[in-house]
Amino acid sequence: MVEEACDVVVIGGGPAGAVAGALLAAGGVDVIVAEQKTFPRQKVCGEFLSPGAFPVLTRMGVLGEVLDRAGPEITELAMYPSVGLKIRARLPSDGAGRFARGVGRHHLDTILLDRARRLGARVLSPCHVRKVVGESRDGFVVHTDQCGVIESKLIVFANGLPPATSKAAQRSKLMRQMVGFKAYFEGCELDDHTIGLYGCRGIYGGLQRTGDAAGTRRYNLAFVARRAVMEHLGGADALLSRLRQSNHALDRALAKARRIDRWYAWGPLQPGMRRLFDDGKFYVGNAAGEVQPLVGEGLTLAIRSGALAADTICLGLRGGMSAAEIAARYEVLWREDFSGRHYWGNWFATMMTHPVAGLVGSILGQIRPVAQWGVGVSGKPFSPGTTVGKSSSRIIKGGAQS
Ligand SMILES: Cc1cc2nc3c(=O)[nH]c(=O)nc-3n(C[C@H](O)[C@H](O)[C@H](O)COP(=O)(O)OP(=O)(O)OC[C@H]3O[C@@H](n4cnc5c(N)ncnc54)[C@H](O)[C@@H]3O)c2cc1C
């Protein structure tokens, strides 16, 4: 029995899905967002929100609310590879002089999903999507656990996972061998405006101030480890001990620190580019491609790709384009904006965890312009106004306005 019908079902209400749902609704599209969890909820993430996401958050009318919940501006990057020298670089601001911030995912994701609701998206939560059947010609039928069956013309996958059948999911050995962890700490020895990145063989992580809670100066420590290393050493505490033993900069930063929350774990991590479209099904955020956590661009990629998909679909539906025509446009713009971050993210992850790559990279990184170039290619361009890629600004101007 069909309980709901709409133009577009968005599967997943994380940053990518919430933004897609919000901007589709703002553009006059009848959209349902199905999210399996009840918000607020925690999520394994370093919570570094780069200014590349700010234009979309501004457009959604939530940037102020997000920044109110965030930690101090993060203006400096300090990298300590497994072997080699410390690399320092200045992080870019957006055109308005705003820098990256740490913001708890329980706050960020809730603000975005609430905004989607207020802009007219029908948010079903908790609502786990079990399967999607059909094709673009006749429409799709979405089967859920809690909310019955939904009919729609198009689907946006924002579930944070690769399609089960994708080559990337089947083949990537590296990815299946990585697991992520996060916990909050207090009492860390780290400058408020610096993000520290620390590596050793098989593990890398980041430490930074994030939004505070009840007067506590909270730091987010998130790291990823190869599964083989985890199986050898044990859980999060053992992995962190190994990282501290091997990386003295992190050991110093945590010398007087205290963990103030439980560990959260997530895996397997599956960095890499995936499918963007498949017969009426669009993929956004991590479902379209997962960038190495090290570069701190996953949230921005999720937010911007959600906006890009929404704008492309709005324009396409208004202009009577076919699903394939809408997809072709989405794909070109996505690749223009996001491909480079994937490539260089993998390179930097290797540099953090592999001794030879770390040594070579850290020597090169002593040359200031090289370090700044590295920050740029990871997705953080410097010149004012370029934090929104050419493609996104083009399509956002032509797309739905909230
Ligand atoms: C250790 C680690 C550190 C990181 N650090 C950073 C960082 O500092 N900065 C940064 O920018 N990025 C970071 N990232 C990456 C970032 O967390 C992701 O890129 C981001 O969460 C992707 O957003 P998304 O909306 O695509 O997916 P998600 O955030 O995963 O959201 C997907 C949503 O879909 C829902 N869902 C899934 N399946 C279903 C279903 N069948 N039915 C209904 N709902 C469903 C889930 O409950 C979830 O809410 C990090 C990642 C890791 C693992």
The ligand as an SDF file (V2000), in Angstrom:
LIG
                    3D

 53 58  0  0  0  0  0  0  0  0999 V2000
   37.2600    9.8860   11.6500 C   0  0  0  0  0  0  0  0  0  0  0  0
   36.5970   10.8710   10.7160 C   0  0  0  0  0  0  0  0  0  0  0  0
   36.9030   12.2160   10.8350 C   0  0  0  0  0  0  0  0  0  0  0  0
   36.3100   13.1310    9.9580 C   0  0  0  0  0  0  0  0  0  0  0  0
   36.6080   14.4500   10.1160 N   0  0  0  0  0  0  0  0  0  0  0  0
   36.0480   15.3540    9.3050 C   0  0  0  0  0  0  0  0  0  0  0  0
   36.2960   16.7440    9.5050 C   0  0  0  0  0  0  0  0  0  0  0  0
   36.9670   17.1600   10.4460 O   0  0  0  0  0  0  0  0  0  0  0  0
   35.7320   17.6330    8.6290 N   0  0  0  0  0  0  0  0  0  0  0  0
   34.9520   17.2180    7.5950 C   0  0  0  0  0  0  0  0  0  0  0  0
   34.5060   18.0730    6.8190 O   0  0  0  0  0  0  0  0  0  0  0  0
   34.6700   15.9120    7.3900 N   0  0  0  0  0  0  0  0  0  0  0  0
   35.1880   14.9780    8.2280 C   0  0  0  0  0  0  0  0  0  0  0  0
   34.8740   13.6530    8.0770 N   0  0  0  0  0  0  0  0  0  0  0  0
   33.9820   13.2670    6.9680 C   0  0  0  0  0  0  0  0  0  0  0  0
   32.5150   13.6140    7.2480 C   0  0  0  0  0  0  0  0  0  0  0  0
   32.1300   13.0750    8.4940 O   0  0  0  0  0  0  0  0  0  0  0  0
   31.6210   13.0450    6.1400 C   0  0  0  0  0  0  0  0  0  0  0  0
   32.1700   13.4100    4.9050 O   0  0  0  0  0  0  0  0  0  0  0  0
   30.1860   13.5580    6.2380 C   0  0  0  0  0  0  0  0  0  0  0  0
   29.5620   13.0530    7.3960 O   0  0  0  0  0  0  0  0  0  0  0  0
   29.3710   13.1330    5.0140 C   0  0  0  0  0  0  0  0  0  0  0  0
   28.0530   13.6120    5.1290 O   0  0  0  0  0  0  0  0  0  0  0  0
   26.8470   12.8520    4.4210 P   0  0  0  0  0  0  0  0  0  0  0  0
   25.6320   13.6740    4.6660 O   0  0  0  0  0  0  0  0  0  0  0  0
   27.2130   12.4900    3.0300 O   0  0  0  0  0  0  0  0  0  0  0  0
   26.7390   11.4450    5.1880 O   0  0  0  0  0  0  0  0  0  0  0  0
   26.4460   11.1560    6.7160 P   0  0  0  0  0  0  0  0  0  0  0  0
   26.8940   12.2660    7.5810 O   0  0  0  0  0  0  0  0  0  0  0  0
   26.9940    9.7910    6.9490 O   0  0  0  0  0  0  0  0  0  0  0  0
   24.8560   11.1000    6.8090 O   0  0  0  0  0  0  0  0  0  0  0  0
   24.1360   10.0250    6.2470 C   0  0  0  0  0  0  0  0  0  0  0  0
   22.7890    9.9280    6.9600 C   0  0  0  0  0  0  0  0  0  0  0  0
   22.0010    8.9460    6.2870 O   0  0  0  0  0  0  0  0  0  0  0  0
   21.3140    8.1770    7.2510 C   0  0  0  0  0  0  0  0  0  0  0  0
   21.0280    6.8780    6.6360 N   0  0  0  0  0  0  0  0  0  0  0  0
   21.9180    5.9320    6.2470 C   0  0  0  0  0  0  0  0  0  0  0  0
   21.2840    4.8780    5.6940 N   0  0  0  0  0  0  0  0  0  0  0  0
   19.9530    5.1740    5.7440 C   0  0  0  0  0  0  0  0  0  0  0  0
   18.7760    4.4720    5.3340 C   0  0  0  0  0  0  0  0  0  0  0  0
   18.8400    3.2660    4.7470 N   0  0  0  0  0  0  0  0  0  0  0  0
   17.5690    5.0430    5.5350 N   0  0  0  0  0  0  0  0  0  0  0  0
   17.4800    6.2810    6.1120 C   0  0  0  0  0  0  0  0  0  0  0  0
   18.5610    6.9780    6.5300 N   0  0  0  0  0  0  0  0  0  0  0  0
   19.7850    6.4420    6.3380 C   0  0  0  0  0  0  0  0  0  0  0  0
   22.2860    8.0820    8.4190 C   0  0  0  0  0  0  0  0  0  0  0  0
   21.6080    7.8050    9.6430 O   0  0  0  0  0  0  0  0  0  0  0  0
   22.9210    9.4770    8.4100 C   0  0  0  0  0  0  0  0  0  0  0  0
   22.2520   10.3970    9.2620 O   0  0  0  0  0  0  0  0  0  0  0  0
   35.4130   12.7010    8.9400 C   0  0  0  0  0  0  0  0  0  0  0  0
   35.0940   11.3470    8.8480 C   0  0  0  0  0  0  0  0  0  0  0  0
   35.6670   10.4340    9.7340 C   0  0  0  0  0  0  0  0  0  0  0  0
   35.2710    8.9970    9.6400 C   0  0  0  0  0  0  0  0  0  0  0  0
  1  2  1  0
  2  3  1  0
  2 52  2  0
  3  4  2  0
  4  5  1  0
  4 50  1  0
  5  6  2  0
  6  7  1  0
  6 13  1  0
  7  8  2  0
  7  9  1  0
  9 10  1  0
 10 11  2  0
 10 12  1  0
 12 13  2  0
 13 14  1  0
 14 15  1  0
 14 50  1  0
 15 16  1  0
 16 17  1  0
 16 18  1  0
 18 19  1  0
 18 20  1  0
 20 21  1  0
 20 22  1  0
 22 23  1  0
 23 24  1  0
 24 25  2  0
 24 26  1  0
 24 27  1  0
 27 28  1  0
 28 29  2  0
 28 30  1  0
 28 31  1  0
 31 32  1  0
 32 33  1  0
 33 34  1  0
 33 48  1  0
 34 35  1  0
 35 36  1  0
 35 46  1  0
 36 37  1  0
 36 45  1  0
 37 38  2  0
 38 39  1  0
 39 40  1  0
 39 45  2  0
 40 41  1  0
 40 42  2  0
 42 43  1  0
 43 44  2  0
 44 45  1  0
 46 47  1  0
 46 48  1  0
 48 49  1  0
 50 51  2  0
 51 52  1  0
 52 53  1  0
M  END
$$$$
